[in-house]
């Protein structure tokens, strides 16, 4: 386990999958001197107990700091996302799928 409780097999899988920020697309293949461009671990849905391939991802420190604890749908409307051209359509598939899943849960909850 790493310090974020991500099992080694999942850590390896995510490292192979997320070669760039899942939000802004900053490449992790070339080391950056800028702190904001360095990779960090991300819980797409802000629940530290959801340690799955659908929720654990890599994003740049800039996106991670901007998103913080905001739900993804809310963060996507932020000035930060507007400034960097981050939209529902531009984010990586793993993030789009998490967004769709969270919205379907929200719709189901409001229908009750």
N, C-alpha and C positions, 0 to 999 in steps of 0.2 A: 504494500500500500504506500502511496505517496502521502505527503502531508495533508492532502485534501481528501483522503480516504478513497481515492480512485484505485481500483485493483490494477495490477500490472498489465493484464491482458487488455483491459479497456483503455488504459493509458496508451499502450502501444497502438491499438486500433485508431484512437482519436489522433494521435501524432501522425499516423500514416494518412488519415483522411483529411485533416485540417492543415494543409500546407500554407494556408493564408487565412487572414481574419475572416470569420464567417459573416461578419457584418460589412466591413468596408473593403475587404479584398486585399489588404496589405499583405505582401508576401513575407513568409517566415523563412524562405529558403536562403535569403541573403541577410546576414545579420545587420541590424540597423544601429546607428549611433544614437538615434532618438529614442528616449524612454517610451514615448507614446506608441511607437511601432513595435515594441517587443511583445512576444506572445504571452498570454496569460490564460489560465483556465477559467471557463465560463459555465455557469449553470444557466441554461437558456431560460428555463422556468425557475424563478428564484426560490428553490426549495433544495436545501443542502442534502436532504435525504433521498432525492431522486438522482441516483448515481447510475445512469443508464446511457447507452450509446445515443439515445434520442435526446438526452438533456445535457450531457457533458460535451463541451466543445472547446475550441481555442479561438480566442479573439485577441486583438491588439489591446494593449493597456489603455490606450485612449478611448476606445469603444467601451471597454469594461468599466472604466472610471465614469464615463458619461452615463452609461445605462444604470449602473449602481443596482438598486433594488427595484427599479421601475419594471412593471410588466412590459414585455417586448412590444406589444401593440401601442402602449402609451409612449415608450421611448422612440418608436419609429416616427412619431409626430413632432419630436423635439427639434429645436434649432440646430443642435449638433448634427442630427441626421440630415436635415435640410442642407446644412453647410457642406457636408461630405457626400451628398447624393445617395444616401442610404435609404432604400425603400423596401417595401414588402417584396417587390419583384427582384431586387438586386441582391438580397441576402442569400447566403448559401442554403441549399436544399434542406439540410438538417434544421436550420432556423425557421425556414418557411413551414416545414411540417410541424414543428413545435408550435408555431403561431396558429396554424389552422386547428391543431388539436386543442389548444387552449381556448380558442374562440368557440369551438363546438361544445366544450364543457360549459363555457359561460352562457351560451344559448340554451343548452339543456337545463342549466340551473335556473335561468330566468323563466323558462317555460313551466316550471313546477309550481 
